[in-house]
Amino acid sequence: MQNEKHPLPHEFPEHAIDIAKLKSDDPAFAALAKEYHQLDHHIYGLEASNIPTTDANFIELKTRRLVLKDQIYQKLIQGDF
């Protein structure tokens, strides 16, 4: 396991300013970002603590984080803000 956090500004450094703006101006984006952050924190906690979980659960969590990351990226590249 990697035991590494994946904050959005780190994942998309070229969009760090846009992320901050969208989080404050777009409630839908803010909700996506919040869910992503909470999920990333949960995954990191599982990895760091070696809390037992099934592989299927861990894969499901990471897959959801990836889906959220893709949705966030799509909003960032649309540039409608």
N, CA, C and O atoms as a DFTB+ gen file, in Angstrom:
324 C
 N C O
     1  1       0.830      -1.185       0.000
     2  2       0.000       0.000       0.000
     3  2       0.873       1.246       0.000
     4  3       1.965       1.252       0.568
     5  1       0.389       2.280      -0.630
     6  2       1.200       3.473      -0.816
     7  2       1.252       4.380       0.401
     8  3       2.274       5.025       0.635
     9  1       0.177       4.450       1.186
    10  2       0.131       5.309       2.365
    11  2       0.493       6.752       2.021
    12  3       1.413       7.332       2.597
    13  1      -0.237       7.306       1.088
    14  2       0.023       8.651       0.607
    15  2      -1.302       9.367       0.374
    16  3      -2.243       8.792      -0.174
    17  1      -1.365      10.622       0.794
    18  2      -2.565      11.414       0.539
    19  2      -2.524      11.950      -0.896
    20  3      -1.455      12.118      -1.483
    21  1      -3.700      12.208      -1.435
    22  2      -3.825      12.692      -2.805
    23  2      -4.700      13.942      -2.856
    24  3      -5.765      13.911      -3.472
    25  1      -4.279      15.047      -2.224
    26  2      -5.109      16.255      -2.250
    27  2      -5.240      16.796      -3.680
    28  3      -4.331      16.657      -4.498
    29  1      -6.366      17.399      -3.952
    30  2      -6.635      17.884      -5.310
    31  2      -5.570      18.860      -5.835
    32  3      -5.149      18.714      -6.982
    33  1      -5.114      19.848      -5.049
    34  2      -4.084      20.743      -5.581
    35  2      -2.777      20.015      -5.931
    36  3      -2.026      20.460      -6.799
    37  1      -2.518      18.909      -5.258
    38  2      -1.331      18.102      -5.574
    39  2      -1.574      17.284      -6.841
    40  3      -0.674      17.119      -7.664
    41  1      -2.789      16.779      -6.988
    42  2      -3.134      15.975      -8.160
    43  2      -3.204      16.833      -9.427
    44  3      -2.834      16.384     -10.512
    45  1      -3.682      18.072      -9.275
    46  2      -3.835      18.986     -10.407
    47  2      -3.173      20.328     -10.089
    48  3      -3.870      21.335      -9.958
    49  1      -1.842      20.363      -9.962
    50  2      -1.180      21.607      -9.539
    51  2      -1.417      22.777     -10.500
    52  3      -1.426      23.934     -10.079
    53  1      -1.607      22.480     -11.776
    54  2      -1.845      23.546     -12.749
    55  2      -3.239      24.152     -12.605
    56  3      -3.535      25.187     -13.203
    57  1      -4.090      23.509     -11.815
    58  2      -5.457      23.990     -11.602
    59  2      -5.713      24.390     -10.143
    60  3      -6.868      24.517      -9.737
    61  1      -4.670      24.584      -9.367
    62  2      -4.841      24.864      -7.934
    63  2      -5.710      26.104      -7.693
    64  3      -6.567      26.090      -6.809
    65  1      -5.503      27.157      -8.455
    66  2      -6.292      28.378      -8.290
    67  2      -7.740      28.127      -8.698
    68  3      -8.669      28.581      -8.030
    69  1      -7.924      27.399      -9.803
    70  2      -9.275      27.078     -10.267
    71  2     -10.028      26.223      -9.248
    72  3     -11.227      26.409      -9.041
    73  1      -9.328      25.294      -8.620
    74  2      -9.945      24.434      -7.603
    75  2     -10.464      25.287      -6.454
    76  3     -11.602      25.123      -6.016
    77  1      -9.632      26.192      -5.970
    78  2     -10.044      27.062      -4.860
    79  2     -11.241      27.920      -5.258
    80  3     -12.175      28.089      -4.474
    81  1     -11.212      28.457      -6.465
    82  2     -12.314      29.307      -6.936
    83  2     -13.600      28.496      -7.053
    84  3     -14.652      28.930      -6.583
    85  1     -13.522      27.334      -7.670
    86  2     -14.713      26.518      -7.850
    87  2     -15.276      26.022      -6.513
    88  3     -16.492      25.926      -6.347
    89  1     -14.400      25.711      -5.575
    90  2     -14.873      25.262      -4.260
    91  2     -15.682      26.350      -3.568
    92  3     -16.609      26.052      -2.815
    93  1     -15.339      27.605      -3.818
    94  2     -16.079      28.688      -3.165
    95  2     -17.268      29.169      -3.990
    96  3     -18.229      29.689      -3.424
    97  1     -17.227      29.009      -5.315
    98  2     -18.268      29.562      -6.179
    99  2     -19.284      28.551      -6.699
   100  3     -20.392      28.932      -7.076
   101  1     -18.924      27.270      -6.726
   102  2     -19.787      26.260      -7.342
   103  2     -20.126      25.177      -6.318
   104  3     -19.282      24.337      -6.005
   105  1     -21.355      25.188      -5.796
   106  2     -21.735      24.211      -4.774
   107  2     -21.600      22.756      -5.228
   108  3     -21.238      21.892      -4.429
   109  1     -21.887      22.480      -6.495
   110  2     -21.766      21.107      -7.002
   111  2     -20.300      20.673      -7.004
   112  3     -19.979      19.547      -6.623
   113  1     -19.414      21.573      -7.437
   114  2     -17.988      21.264      -7.418
   115  2     -17.501      21.105      -5.985
   116  3     -16.728      20.196      -5.681
   117  1     -17.957      21.993      -5.107
   118  2     -17.558      21.918      -3.697
   119  2     -17.962      20.579      -3.087
   120  3     -17.212      20.003      -2.298
   121  1     -19.148      20.082      -3.453
   122  2     -19.611      18.792      -2.932
   123  2     -18.740      17.649      -3.448
   124  3     -18.397      16.737      -2.696
   125  1     -18.384      17.699      -4.727
   126  2     -17.480      16.678      -5.287
   127  2     -16.128      16.714      -4.580
   128  3     -15.589      15.677      -4.193
   129  1     -15.591      17.919      -4.418
   130  2     -14.289      18.079      -3.777
   131  2     -14.330      17.599      -2.323
   132  3     -13.381      16.979      -1.844
   133  1     -15.421      17.884      -1.633
   134  2     -15.549      17.453      -0.242
   135  2     -15.609      15.929      -0.159
   136  3     -14.931      15.321       0.670
   137  1     -16.415      15.323      -1.011
   138  2     -16.501      13.854      -1.005
   139  2     -15.148      13.239      -1.345
   140  3     -14.735      12.259      -0.724
   141  1     -14.456      13.816      -2.334
   142  2     -13.126      13.325      -2.705
   143  2     -12.173      13.414      -1.510
   144  3     -11.463      12.457      -1.200
   145  1     -12.164      14.568      -0.846
   146  2     -11.272      14.773       0.297
   147  2     -11.571      13.764       1.422
   148  3     -10.655      13.163       1.983
   149  1     -12.857      13.589       1.741
   150  2     -13.224      12.658       2.806
   151  2     -12.838      11.229       2.451
   152  3     -12.342      10.485       3.298
   153  1     -13.064      10.851       1.215
   154  2     -12.717       9.507       0.775
   155  2     -11.209       9.309       0.776
   156  3     -10.719       8.262       1.201
   157  1     -10.471      10.306       0.303
   158  2      -9.018      10.220       0.301
   159  2      -8.493      10.088       1.729
   160  3      -7.581       9.302       1.991
   161  1      -9.066      10.853       2.643
   162  2      -8.674      10.783       4.056
   163  2      -8.969       9.392       4.625
   164  3      -8.160       8.839       5.370
   165  1     -10.117       8.837       4.278
   166  2     -10.499       7.500       4.750
   167  2      -9.533       6.432       4.218
   168  3      -9.084       5.566       4.969
   169  1      -9.224       6.502       2.940
   170  2      -8.296       5.543       2.337
   171  2      -6.925       5.665       2.989
   172  3      -6.302       4.657       3.322
   173  1      -6.459       6.886       3.170
   174  2      -5.161       7.104       3.814
   175  2      -5.159       6.520       5.224
   176  3      -4.192       5.880       5.636
   177  1      -6.244       6.743       5.956
   178  2      -6.340       6.202       7.318
   179  2      -6.284       4.685       7.330
   180  3      -5.630       4.096       8.191
   181  1      -6.957       4.051       6.391
   182  2      -6.903       2.583       6.306
   183  2      -5.483       2.111       6.020
   184  3      -5.006       1.153       6.628
   185  1      -4.815       2.785       5.098
   186  2      -3.455       2.401       4.735
   187  2      -2.487       2.638       5.893
   188  3      -1.662       1.777       6.198
   189  1      -2.583       3.785       6.526
   190  2      -1.644       4.159       7.579
   191  2      -1.812       3.314       8.833
   192  3      -0.838       3.028       9.529
   193  1      -3.044       2.916       9.118
   194  2      -3.330       2.193      10.353
   195  2      -3.327       0.684      10.186
   196  3      -3.435      -0.060      11.161
   197  1      -3.203       0.240       8.943
   198  2      -3.306      -1.189       8.649
   199  2      -4.604      -1.772       9.210
   200  3      -4.627      -2.885       9.735
   201  1      -5.677      -0.996       9.087
   202  2      -6.987      -1.455       9.534
   203  2      -7.449      -2.542       8.575
   204  3      -7.441      -2.345       7.360
   205  1      -7.847      -3.678       9.109
   206  2      -8.265      -4.761       8.222
   207  2      -9.502      -4.385       7.404
   208  3     -10.484      -3.861       7.930
   209  1      -9.426      -4.658       6.143
   210  2     -10.553      -4.469       5.233
   211  2     -10.385      -5.464       4.097
   212  3      -9.277      -5.921       3.816
   213  1     -11.470      -5.788       3.461
   214  2     -11.371      -6.738       2.361
   215  2     -10.772      -6.047       1.141
   216  3     -10.866      -4.830       0.987
   217  1     -10.165      -6.835       0.294
   218  2      -9.627      -6.279      -0.946
   219  2     -10.735      -5.648      -1.774
   220  3     -10.544      -4.592      -2.376
   221  1     -11.895      -6.300      -1.803
   222  2     -13.015      -5.778      -2.584
   223  2     -13.436      -4.399      -2.074
   224  3     -13.704      -3.502      -2.873
   225  1     -13.495      -4.223      -0.765
   226  2     -13.857      -2.929      -0.187
   227  2     -12.812      -1.875      -0.529
   228  3     -13.152      -0.751      -0.899
   229  1     -11.550      -2.237      -0.407
   230  2     -10.475      -1.299      -0.680
   231  2     -10.489      -0.885      -2.154
   232  3     -10.297       0.289      -2.472
   233  1     -10.711      -1.829      -3.034
   234  2     -10.790      -1.537      -4.467
   235  2     -11.988      -0.640      -4.757
   236  3     -11.897       0.281      -5.569
   237  1     -13.100      -0.906      -4.097
   238  2     -14.297      -0.084      -4.279
   239  2     -14.043       1.357      -3.848
   240  3     -14.450       2.292      -4.538
   241  1     -13.375       1.542      -2.715
   242  2     -13.060       2.887      -2.231
   243  2     -12.144       3.622      -3.208
   244  3     -12.377       4.784      -3.539
   245  1     -11.107       2.934      -3.661
   246  2     -10.157       3.563      -4.578
   247  2     -10.803       3.844      -5.937
   248  3     -10.487       4.842      -6.584
   249  1     -11.693       2.974      -6.359
   250  2     -12.394       3.190      -7.623
   251  2     -13.294       4.414      -7.520
   252  3     -13.350       5.226      -8.444
   253  1     -13.996       4.549      -6.400
   254  2     -14.855       5.719      -6.194
   255  2     -14.024       6.997      -6.188
   256  3     -14.433       8.009      -6.759
   257  1     -12.856       6.955      -5.543
   258  2     -11.982       8.130      -5.520
   259  2     -11.544       8.485      -6.950
   260  3     -11.485       9.662      -7.307
   261  1     -11.245       7.493      -7.741
   262  2     -10.833       7.722      -9.124
   263  2     -11.971       8.321      -9.955
   264  3     -11.742       9.213     -10.772
   265  1     -13.190       7.834      -9.749
   266  2     -14.356       8.376     -10.454
   267  2     -14.552       9.847     -10.076
   268  3     -14.788      10.688     -10.943
   269  1     -14.453      10.148      -8.797
   270  2     -14.585      11.535      -8.342
   271  2     -13.490      12.409      -8.950
   272  3     -13.751      13.524      -9.402
   273  1     -12.275      11.895      -8.955
   274  2     -11.154      12.646      -9.512
   275  2     -11.401      12.953     -10.986
   276  3     -11.102      14.053     -11.450
   277  1     -11.944      11.990     -11.721
   278  2     -12.244      12.206     -13.131
   279  2     -13.347      13.243     -13.306
   280  3     -13.257      14.096     -14.189
   281  1     -14.384      13.183     -12.477
   282  2     -15.466      14.164     -12.559
   283  2     -14.941      15.569     -12.266
   284  3     -15.320      16.534     -12.930
   285  1     -14.078      15.671     -11.281
   286  2     -13.483      16.958     -10.917
   287  2     -12.627      17.475     -12.067
   288  3     -12.697      18.654     -12.413
   289  1     -11.829      16.607     -12.653
   290  2     -10.974      17.005     -13.766
   291  2     -11.804      17.490     -14.949
   292  3     -11.457      18.483     -15.589
   293  1     -12.894      16.795     -15.237
   294  2     -13.758      17.210     -16.344
   295  2     -14.304      18.619     -16.108
   296  3     -14.378      19.420     -17.041
   297  1     -14.681      18.919     -14.885
   298  2     -15.163      20.266     -14.577
   299  2     -14.034      21.297     -14.728
   300  3     -14.263      22.415     -15.192
   301  1     -12.833      20.914     -14.338
   302  2     -11.699      21.833     -14.427
   303  2     -11.357      22.158     -15.886
   304  3     -11.067      23.309     -16.212
   305  1     -11.388      21.168     -16.746
   306  2     -10.998      21.433     -18.134
   307  2     -12.108      22.086     -18.944
   308  3     -11.851      22.632     -20.017
   309  1     -13.344      22.038     -18.442
   310  2     -14.438      22.738     -19.135
   311  2     -14.212      24.247     -19.082
   312  3     -14.551      24.975     -20.015
   313  1     -13.638      24.694     -17.983
   314  2     -13.290      26.102     -17.852
   315  2     -14.467      27.062     -17.865
   316  3     -14.308      28.222     -18.246
   317  1     -15.631      26.610     -17.460
   318  2     -16.821      27.463     -17.448
   319  2     -16.956      28.243     -16.137
   320  3     -18.049      28.310     -15.575
   321  1     -15.889      28.817     -15.655
   322  2     -15.968      29.515     -14.369
   323  2     -15.293      30.850     -14.421
   324  3     -15.267      31.569     -13.422
